[in-house]
């Protein structure tokens, strides 16, 4: 009897448990059937996000609280989101008007030491104080030859992209953005090269290559123009101080000589000559994702602080001085994000964006960061009024968007959206990101 009674009790308990599970299951099904969206369901149950690796963090800078995190502590390749680190470094360490060159007057000689200023003879800044001064001076011009303490290509860059306009070489005295602009004319087989120094440095080829309209020898400034070339085309030139000297002579129509640092008097006095307002340069770097400007800003920062054109040293010091307590350590190898070695977590990007927000007003952020529906974001994140101010980052199989979102309730929140290891078009991912960010705009 005792055994039978215990059996009945056990059966009763099991039956109750099964009934409870069934009721909970039904309630859960009804909740799903109600299809009430929330942020976790949008992110965690998305078939688009679930077929690759996705990370997302949403942060409130007023309360300093993380509102939501999915894989926020996992590492991703940031690509051009790396420019957010470069921007904050420049904001903190460079003056509001960028330094341009170090200049010394020694008798009848004018000695120029490059600092990495990316704006010299750049088509976006035609009215440059240093350029105007060089045009007017009657003194003999000397360029210090051995200033760059860095490689012309960044660590982890794709070596075979040396001919693409997004991977111009780094240099201590960059001119014309370290690019040659070839423009076709109405005369057959004739093109205008800017700067004009390169006018005689190209030849015609009938080889049809739809991917490259103009090619350059990897070791020299010898260009071949493709017969299919019909629009203005930019291509990096091989940069060194000898080329900078020849470019200056050709442009200024003056003699320019090179000099080694060891040949200069030890008591020579250097003045730092100012150039272009910094915010216009930062906006160009961020809004069009200008890799060249990003790289040169690190060189310029280190040169300004330590009289050494070395981006590796700048990164090391910035990590120690400016990013001393990130949520996660991170790998940072260049200014632009061209490097495949860069690795960072979404929550660390949010930490850095929070620092940017402590340095800039929202008006300043809007002036510098890309805006949804405009420019590089023209096809995405549109709305009745702008609500996204964020930097994209894309390398093959990697896409990120990190920045600021303005909600309909008047809150300015920080977010980082990062993706890796997808193999198809990025557009479905962008569309799903837009749906998520619109939900945040409308509900937070």
C-alpha positions as a Python dict, from the first residue, in 0.01 Angstrom:
ca = {
    (1, 'X'): (0, 0, 0),
    (2, 'X'): (280, 235, 86),
    (3, 'X'): (449, 174, -249),
    (4, 'X'): (120, 232, -437),
    (5, 'X'): (60, 557, -246),
    (6, 'X'): (409, 687, -326),
    (7, 'X'): (354, 599, -691),
    (8, 'X'): (30, 797, -697),
    (9, 'X'): (203, 1096, -538),
    (10, 'X'): (489, 1081, -789),
    (11, 'X'): (245, 1053, -1078),
    (12, 'X'): (54, 1355, -948),
    (13, 'X'): (372, 1567, -925),
    (14, 'X'): (485, 1467, -1273),
    (15, 'X'): (140, 1547, -1415),
    (16, 'X'): (142, 1891, -1251),
    (17, 'X'): (487, 1966, -1390),
    (18, 'X'): (384, 1864, -1741),
    (19, 'X'): (70, 2079, -1716),
    (20, 'X'): (276, 2379, -1597),
    (21, 'X'): (518, 2340, -1886),
    (22, 'X'): (227, 2320, -2129),
    (23, 'X'): (67, 2636, -1988),
    (24, 'X'): (397, 2826, -2001),
    (25, 'X'): (451, 2708, -2355),
    (26, 'X'): (108, 2831, -2458),
    (27, 'X'): (164, 3166, -2290),
    (28, 'X'): (502, 3197, -2461),
    (29, 'X'): (343, 3115, -2796),
    (30, 'X'): (74, 3375, -2738),
    (31, 'X'): (342, 3633, -2652),
    (32, 'X'): (534, 3554, -2973),
    (33, 'X'): (211, 3552, -3172),
    (34, 'X'): (142, 3900, -3040),
    (35, 'X'): (459, 4002, -3227),
    (36, 'X'): (537, 4293, -2996),
    (37, 'X'): (883, 4411, -3105),
    (38, 'X'): (1159, 4487, -2858),
    (39, 'X'): (1529, 4547, -2895),
    (40, 'X'): (1645, 4197, -2789),
    (41, 'X'): (1405, 4030, -3033),
    (42, 'X'): (1508, 4260, -3318),
    (43, 'X'): (1873, 4173, -3265),
    (44, 'X'): (1881, 3823, -3124),
    (45, 'X'): (1607, 3671, -3339),
    (46, 'X'): (1700, 3837, -3668),
    (47, 'X'): (1773, 3580, -3943),
    (48, 'X'): (1993, 3842, -4109),
    (49, 'X'): (2210, 3902, -3802),
    (50, 'X'): (2217, 3534, -3710),
    (51, 'X'): (2390, 3412, -4025),
    (52, 'X'): (2714, 3591, -3932),
    (53, 'X'): (2876, 3743, -3622),
    (54, 'X'): (2705, 4059, -3490),
    (55, 'X'): (2784, 4288, -3197),
    (56, 'X'): (2577, 4580, -3069),
    (57, 'X'): (2593, 4817, -2773),
    (58, 'X'): (2354, 5102, -2685),
    (59, 'X'): (2467, 5351, -2420),
    (60, 'X'): (2309, 5651, -2247),
    (61, 'X'): (2577, 5922, -2194),
    (62, 'X'): (2353, 6108, -1943),
    (63, 'X'): (2313, 5819, -1700),
    (64, 'X'): (2642, 5659, -1810),
    (65, 'X'): (2456, 5328, -1831),
    (66, 'X'): (2460, 5058, -2098),
    (67, 'X'): (2100, 5012, -2215),
    (68, 'X'): (2164, 4697, -2415),
    (69, 'X'): (2457, 4481, -2520),
    (70, 'X'): (2489, 4183, -2752),
    (71, 'X'): (2844, 4050, -2797),
    (72, 'X'): (2963, 4388, -2676),
    (73, 'X'): (3280, 4233, -2537),
    (74, 'X'): (3371, 4043, -2855),
    (75, 'X'): (3636, 4160, -3101),
    (76, 'X'): (3568, 4285, -3454),
    (77, 'X'): (3771, 4441, -3735),
    (78, 'X'): (3672, 4809, -3713),
    (79, 'X'): (3790, 4919, -4060),
    (80, 'X'): (3719, 5294, -4084),
    (81, 'X'): (3566, 5301, -3737),
    (82, 'X'): (3934, 5330, -3643),
    (83, 'X'): (3906, 5695, -3751),
    (84, 'X'): (3703, 5755, -3434),
    (85, 'X'): (4020, 5683, -3234),
    (86, 'X'): (4222, 5911, -3461),
    (87, 'X'): (3962, 6187, -3430),
    (88, 'X'): (3966, 6181, -3050),
    (89, 'X'): (4346, 6177, -3044),
    (90, 'X'): (4360, 6483, -3270),
    (91, 'X'): (4084, 6662, -3080),
    (92, 'X'): (4273, 6620, -2755),
    (93, 'X'): (4630, 6682, -2870),
    (94, 'X'): (4620, 6923, -3165),
    (95, 'X'): (4524, 7294, -3154),
    (96, 'X'): (4211, 7431, -3321),
    (97, 'X'): (4421, 7552, -3614),
    (98, 'X'): (4642, 7271, -3737),
    (99, 'X'): (5019, 7314, -3730),
    (100, 'X'): (5160, 7282, -4079),
    (101, 'X'): (5541, 7296, -4095),
    (102, 'X'): (5839, 7388, -3885),
    (103, 'X'): (6023, 7678, -4041),
    (104, 'X'): (6360, 7838, -3967),
    (105, 'X'): (6523, 8144, -4122),
    (106, 'X'): (6899, 8114, -4140),
    (107, 'X'): (7063, 8406, -4320),
    (108, 'X'): (6918, 8420, -4670),
    (109, 'X'): (6785, 8063, -4641),
    (110, 'X'): (6442, 7935, -4547),
    (111, 'X'): (6452, 7584, -4402),
    (112, 'X'): (6132, 7377, -4400),
    (113, 'X'): (6079, 7068, -4185),
    (114, 'X'): (5764, 6875, -4274),
    (115, 'X'): (5524, 6778, -3995),
    (116, 'X'): (5282, 6565, -4195),
    (117, 'X'): (5020, 6834, -4267),
    (118, 'X'): (4784, 6671, -4525),
    (119, 'X'): (4645, 6999, -4660),
    (120, 'X'): (4948, 7147, -4844),
    (121, 'X'): (4854, 7217, -5210),
    (122, 'X'): (4538, 7010, -5153),
    (123, 'X'): (4254, 7101, -5391),
    (124, 'X'): (4011, 7136, -5098),
    (125, 'X'): (4223, 7404, -4930),
    (126, 'X'): (4358, 7627, -5209),
    (127, 'X'): (4410, 7929, -4982),
    (128, 'X'): (4677, 7787, -4752),
    (129, 'X'): (4895, 8020, -4538),
    (130, 'X'): (5213, 7814, -4590),
    (131, 'X'): (5159, 7778, -4965),
    (132, 'X'): (5099, 8152, -4998),
    (133, 'X'): (5414, 8226, -4799),
    (134, 'X'): (5627, 7993, -5011),
    (135, 'X'): (5500, 8159, -5327),
    (136, 'X'): (5596, 8504, -5199),
    (137, 'X'): (5932, 8442, -5029),
    (138, 'X'): (6255, 8544, -5199),
    (139, 'X'): (6473, 8332, -4973),
    (140, 'X'): (6646, 8012, -5079),
    (141, 'X'): (6427, 7715, -4983),
    (142, 'X'): (6568, 7404, -4821),
    (143, 'X'): (6372, 7093, -4721),
    (144, 'X'): (6491, 6874, -4436),
    (145, 'X'): (6524, 6534, -4599),
    (146, 'X'): (6525, 6285, -4312),
    (147, 'X'): (6209, 6373, -4115),
    (148, 'X'): (5980, 6074, -4165),
    (149, 'X'): (6041, 5806, -3902),
    (150, 'X'): (5774, 5574, -4037),
    (151, 'X'): (5695, 5345, -4330),
    (152, 'X'): (5507, 5496, -4624),
    (153, 'X'): (5255, 5209, -4605),
    (154, 'X'): (5084, 5113, -4282),
    (155, 'X'): (5126, 4784, -4099),
    (156, 'X'): (4864, 4534, -4215),
    (157, 'X'): (4769, 4723, -4533),
    (158, 'X'): (4697, 4532, -4854),
    (159, 'X'): (5017, 4565, -5058),
    (160, 'X'): (4840, 4540, -5396),
    (161, 'X'): (4616, 4841, -5322),
    (162, 'X'): (4907, 5080, -5372),
    (163, 'X'): (4743, 5208, -5693),
    (164, 'X'): (4406, 5289, -5533),
    (165, 'X'): (4328, 5647, -5436),
    (166, 'X'): (4218, 5540, -5087),
    (167, 'X'): (4570, 5416, -5005),
    (168, 'X'): (4802, 5709, -5074),
    (169, 'X'): (5144, 5687, -4912),
    (170, 'X'): (5231, 5859, -4587),
    (171, 'X'): (5497, 6129, -4588),
    (172, 'X'): (5644, 6410, -4379),
    (173, 'X'): (5573, 6673, -4644),
    (174, 'X'): (5274, 6550, -4844),
    (175, 'X'): (5171, 6761, -5141),
    (176, 'X'): (4847, 6746, -5341),
    (177, 'X'): (4719, 6473, -5109),
    (178, 'X'): (4998, 6252, -5247),
    (179, 'X'): (4775, 6189, -5550),
    (180, 'X'): (4794, 6260, -5921),
    (181, 'X'): (4473, 6368, -6090),
    (182, 'X'): (4444, 6273, -6458),
    (183, 'X'): (4172, 6458, -6650),
    (184, 'X'): (4084, 6371, -7012),
    (185, 'X'): (4054, 6642, -7278),
    (186, 'X'): (3883, 6664, -7618),
    (187, 'X'): (4216, 6585, -7781),
    (188, 'X'): (4254, 6214, -7846),
    (189, 'X'): (4520, 6039, -7638),
    (190, 'X'): (4585, 6352, -7431),
    (191, 'X'): (4525, 6413, -7063),
    (192, 'X'): (4601, 6687, -6813),
    (193, 'X'): (4797, 6576, -6509),
    (194, 'X'): (4778, 6766, -6182),
    (195, 'X'): (5031, 6844, -6046),
    (196, 'X'): (5178, 6932, -6384),
    (197, 'X'): (5511, 6773, -6287),
    (198, 'X'): (5358, 6438, -6387),
    (199, 'X'): (5242, 6560, -6728),
    (200, 'X'): (5528, 6379, -6904),
    (201, 'X'): (5528, 6075, -6676),
    (202, 'X'): (5254, 5873, -6846),
    (203, 'X'): (5215, 5672, -7163),
    (204, 'X'): (4916, 5542, -7355),
    (205, 'X'): (4812, 5178, -7359),
    (206, 'X'): (4539, 5000, -7552),
    (207, 'X'): (4519, 4719, -7298),
    (208, 'X'): (4156, 4702, -7191),
    (209, 'X'): (4137, 4668, -6813),
    (210, 'X'): (3796, 4764, -6676),
    (211, 'X'): (3921, 4754, -6317),
    (212, 'X'): (4213, 4992, -6359),
    (213, 'X'): (4191, 5290, -6592),
    (214, 'X'): (4542, 5400, -6496),
    (215, 'X'): (4824, 5186, -6363),
    (216, 'X'): (5150, 5281, -6191),
    (217, 'X'): (5475, 5098, -6151),
    (218, 'X'): (5502, 4986, -5788),
    (219, 'X'): (5850, 5133, -5743),
    (220, 'X'): (5834, 5451, -5955),
    (221, 'X'): (5610, 5724, -6093),
    (222, 'X'): (5559, 5575, -6437),
    (223, 'X'): (5189, 5566, -6533),
    (224, 'X'): (5000, 5392, -6812),
    (225, 'X'): (4664, 5532, -6922),
    (226, 'X'): (4396, 5289, -7039),
    (227, 'X'): (4203, 5359, -7362),
    (228, 'X'): (3872, 5324, -7172),
    (229, 'X'): (3958, 5616, -6945),
    (230, 'X'): (3704, 5900, -6991),
    (231, 'X'): (3660, 6059, -6645),
    (232, 'X'): (3894, 6234, -6399),
    (233, 'X'): (4095, 5971, -6214),
    (234, 'X'): (4310, 5989, -5901),
    (235, 'X'): (4604, 5758, -5836),
    (236, 'X'): (4875, 5773, -5564),
    (237, 'X'): (5223, 5876, -5664),
    (238, 'X'): (5539, 5724, -5520),
    (239, 'X'): (5634, 5965, -5245),
    (240, 'X'): (5973, 6063, -5104),
    (241, 'X'): (6150, 6391, -5028),
    (242, 'X'): (6315, 6400, -5370),
    (243, 'X'): (5971, 6391, -5532),
    (244, 'X'): (5848, 6659, -5289),
    (245, 'X'): (6144, 6877, -5387),
    (246, 'X'): (6076, 6837, -5759),
    (247, 'X'): (5705, 6902, -5712),
    (248, 'X'): (5778, 7224, -5522),
    (249, 'X'): (6024, 7343, -5784),
    (250, 'X'): (5776, 7272, -6061),
    (251, 'X'): (5488, 7444, -5880),
    (252, 'X'): (5672, 7741, -5729),
    (253, 'X'): (5912, 7788, -6023),
    (254, 'X'): (6191, 7827, -5769),
    (255, 'X'): (6501, 7635, -5676),
    (256, 'X'): (6454, 7399, -5381),
    (257, 'X'): (6731, 7196, -5219),
    (258, 'X'): (6740, 6907, -4974),
    (259, 'X'): (6938, 6913, -4652),
    (260, 'X'): (7007, 6654, -4383),
    (261, 'X'): (6927, 6721, -4018),
    (262, 'X'): (7289, 6660, -3923),
    (263, 'X'): (7395, 6949, -4149),
    (264, 'X'): (7188, 7203, -3956),
    (265, 'X'): (7327, 7418, -3675),
    (266, 'X'): (7243, 7279, -3332),
    (267, 'X'): (7112, 7616, -3210),
    (268, 'X'): (6873, 7674, -3500),
    (269, 'X'): (6537, 7820, -3395),
    (270, 'X'): (6223, 7660, -3534),
    (271, 'X'): (5882, 7825, -3557),
    (272, 'X'): (5567, 7620, -3609),
    (273, 'X'): (5362, 7777, -3887),
    (274, 'X'): (4986, 7735, -3862),
    (275, 'X'): (4772, 7604, -4144),
    (276, 'X'): (4402, 7516, -4180),
    (277, 'X'): (4121, 7517, -3917),
    (278, 'X'): (4121, 7168, -3767),
    (279, 'X'): (3745, 7103, -3775),
    (280, 'X'): (3730, 7133, -4155),
    (281, 'X'): (4002, 6869, -4184),
    (282, 'X'): (3835, 6640, -3930),
    (283, 'X'): (3505, 6669, -4118),
    (284, 'X'): (3674, 6568, -4443),
    (285, 'X'): (3833, 6268, -4272),
    (286, 'X'): (3505, 6150, -4119),
    (287, 'X'): (3240, 6244, -4376),
    (288, 'X'): (3414, 6096, -4682),
    (289, 'X'): (3629, 5849, -4485),
    (290, 'X'): (3955, 6000, -4609),
    (291, 'X'): (4226, 5747, -4519),
    (292, 'X'): (4514, 5975, -4621),
    (293, 'X'): (4405, 6254, -4386),
    (294, 'X'): (4360, 6006, -4100),
    (295, 'X'): (4713, 5869, -4142),
    (296, 'X'): (4868, 6213, -4172),
    (297, 'X'): (4688, 6340, -3861),
    (298, 'X'): (4870, 6082, -3649),
    (299, 'X'): (5203, 6186, -3802),
    (300, 'X'): (5113, 6552, -3747),
    (301, 'X'): (5014, 6492, -3384),
    (302, 'X'): (5339, 6316, -3299),
    (303, 'X'): (5545, 6572, -3485),
    (304, 'X'): (5369, 6857, -3304),
    (305, 'X'): (5427, 6702, -2962),
    (306, 'X'): (5765, 6533, -3006),
    (307, 'X'): (5915, 6668, -3329),
    (308, 'X'): (5908, 6314, -3468),
    (309, 'X'): (5701, 6204, -3769),
    (310, 'X'): (5607, 5862, -3635),
    (311, 'X'): (5250, 5730, -3619),
    (312, 'X'): (5344, 5414, -3426),
    (313, 'X'): (5480, 5628, -3145),
    (314, 'X'): (5167, 5846, -3156),
    (315, 'X'): (4938, 5542, -3122),
    (316, 'X'): (5141, 5401, -2834),
    (317, 'X'): (5133, 5729, -2643),
    (318, 'X'): (4764, 5793, -2714),
    (319, 'X'): (4668, 5448, -2583),
    (320, 'X'): (4858, 5521, -2263),
    (321, 'X'): (4748, 5884, -2213),
    (322, 'X'): (4399, 5904, -2364),
    (323, 'X'): (4259, 5550, -2357),
    (324, 'X'): (4396, 5435, -2026),
    (325, 'X'): (4085, 5252, -1895),
    (326, 'X'): (3892, 5095, -2184),
    (327, 'X'): (3644, 4812, -2114),
    (328, 'X'): (3868, 4586, -2325),
    (329, 'X'): (4222, 4616, -2453),
    (330, 'X'): (4236, 4675, -2828),
    (331, 'X'): (4474, 4641, -3121),
    (332, 'X'): (4540, 4972, -3299),
    (333, 'X'): (4789, 4979, -3586),
    (334, 'X'): (4701, 5275, -3809),
    (335, 'X'): (4499, 5595, -3831),
    (336, 'X'): (4257, 5501, -4107),
    (337, 'X'): (4150, 5141, -4044),
    (338, 'X'): (4306, 5004, -4361),
    (339, 'X'): (4498, 4761, -4143),
    (340, 'X'): (4364, 4409, -4099),
    (341, 'X'): (4547, 4399, -3766),
    (342, 'X'): (4309, 4646, -3596),
    (343, 'X'): (4072, 4479, -3348),
    (344, 'X'): (3827, 4637, -3105),
    (345, 'X'): (3504, 4557, -2921),
    (346, 'X'): (3173, 4744, -2962),
    (347, 'X'): (3173, 4851, -2598),
    (348, 'X'): (3524, 4994, -2630),
    (349, 'X'): (3415, 5197, -2934),
    (350, 'X'): (3124, 5325, -2725),
    (351, 'X'): (3371, 5417, -2449),
    (352, 'X'): (3573, 5622, -2701),
    (353, 'X'): (3262, 5784, -2851),
    (354, 'X'): (3162, 5883, -2498),
    (355, 'X'): (3499, 6056, -2470),
    (356, 'X'): (3437, 6232, -2802),
    (357, 'X'): (3102, 6352, -2668),
    (358, 'X'): (3276, 6496, -2362),
    (359, 'X'): (3500, 6696, -2596),
    (360, 'X'): (3244, 6809, -2856),
    (361, 'X'): (2893, 6951, -2836),
    (362, 'X'): (2624, 6780, -3044),
    (363, 'X'): (2657, 7069, -3289),
    (364, 'X'): (3027, 6988, -3318),
    (365, 'X'): (2949, 6619, -3366),
    (366, 'X'): (2698, 6701, -3640),
    (367, 'X'): (2958, 6916, -3813),
    (368, 'X'): (3221, 6641, -3818),
    (369, 'X'): (3038, 6305, -3829),
    (370, 'X'): (2855, 6167, -4135),
    (371, 'X'): (2479, 6224, -4124),
    (372, 'X'): (2214, 5965, -4209),
    (373, 'X'): (2062, 6031, -4550),
    (374, 'X'): (2354, 6252, -4658),
    (375, 'X'): (2692, 6188, -4824),
    (376, 'X'): (2837, 5844, -4751),
    (377, 'X'): (2510, 5757, -4572),
    (378, 'X'): (2284, 5907, -4841),
    (379, 'X'): (2104, 5578, -4913),
    (380, 'X'): (2056, 5477, -4551),
    (381, 'X'): (1916, 5598, -4219),
    (382, 'X'): (1697, 5863, -4376),
    (383, 'X'): (1403, 6011, -4190),
    (384, 'X'): (1178, 6316, -4164),
    (385, 'X'): (1480, 6475, -3995),
    (386, 'X'): (1837, 6346, -3942),
    (387, 'X'): (1871, 6109, -3651),
    (388, 'X'): (2200, 5924, -3715),
    (389, 'X'): (2547, 6082, -3687),
    (390, 'X'): (2790, 5795, -3721),
    (391, 'X'): (3100, 5660, -3892),
    (392, 'X'): (3085, 5359, -4120),
    (393, 'X'): (3365, 5107, -4151),
    (394, 'X'): (3391, 4847, -4425),
    (395, 'X'): (3648, 4592, -4530),
    (396, 'X'): (3566, 4271, -4714),
    (397, 'X'): (3339, 4059, -4488),
    (398, 'X'): (3333, 4334, -4221),
    (399, 'X'): (3093, 4624, -4172),
    (400, 'X'): (3043, 4862, -3880),
    (401, 'X'): (2848, 5175, -3792),
    (402, 'X'): (2929, 5357, -3468),
    (403, 'X'): (2822, 5696, -3344),
    (404, 'X'): (2521, 5883, -3212),
    (405, 'X'): (2144, 5847, -3248),
    (406, 'X'): (1893, 6123, -3169),
    (407, 'X'): (1561, 5978, -3051),
    (408, 'X'): (1210, 6118, -3090),
    (409, 'X'): (1202, 6170, -2712),
    (410, 'X'): (1497, 6407, -2741),
    (411, 'X'): (1772, 6175, -2612),
    (412, 'X'): (2116, 6154, -2770),
    (413, 'X'): (2243, 5799, -2729),
    (414, 'X'): (2570, 5630, -2831),
    (415, 'X'): (2580, 5303, -3021),
    (416, 'X'): (2818, 5067, -3195),
    (417, 'X'): (2695, 4813, -3452),
    (418, 'X'): (2962, 4569, -3576),
    (419, 'X'): (2947, 4275, -3816),
    (420, 'X'): (3200, 4021, -3941),
    (421, 'X'): (3226, 3694, -4135),
    (422, 'X'): (2937, 3748, -4374),
    (423, 'X'): (2990, 3634, -4734),
    (424, 'X'): (2707, 3800, -4926),
    (425, 'X'): (2608, 4159, -5002),
    (426, 'X'): (2617, 4396, -4706),
    (427, 'X'): (2290, 4566, -4810),
    (428, 'X'): (2054, 4323, -4629),
    (429, 'X'): (2262, 4383, -4315),
    (430, 'X'): (2233, 4759, -4360),
    (431, 'X'): (1856, 4728, -4406),
    (432, 'X'): (1825, 4525, -4084),
    (433, 'X'): (2048, 4774, -3901),
    (434, 'X'): (1825, 5057, -4021),
    (435, 'X'): (1515, 4876, -3889),
    (436, 'X'): (1683, 4836, -3550),
    (437, 'X'): (1801, 5197, -3530),
    (438, 'X'): (1458, 5326, -3634),
    (439, 'X'): (1308, 5124, -3348),
    (440, 'X'): (1550, 5290, -3106),
    (441, 'X'): (1473, 5632, -3252),
    (442, 'X'): (1099, 5579, -3204),
    (443, 'X'): (1101, 5407, -2864),
    (444, 'X'): (1390, 5535, -2651),
}
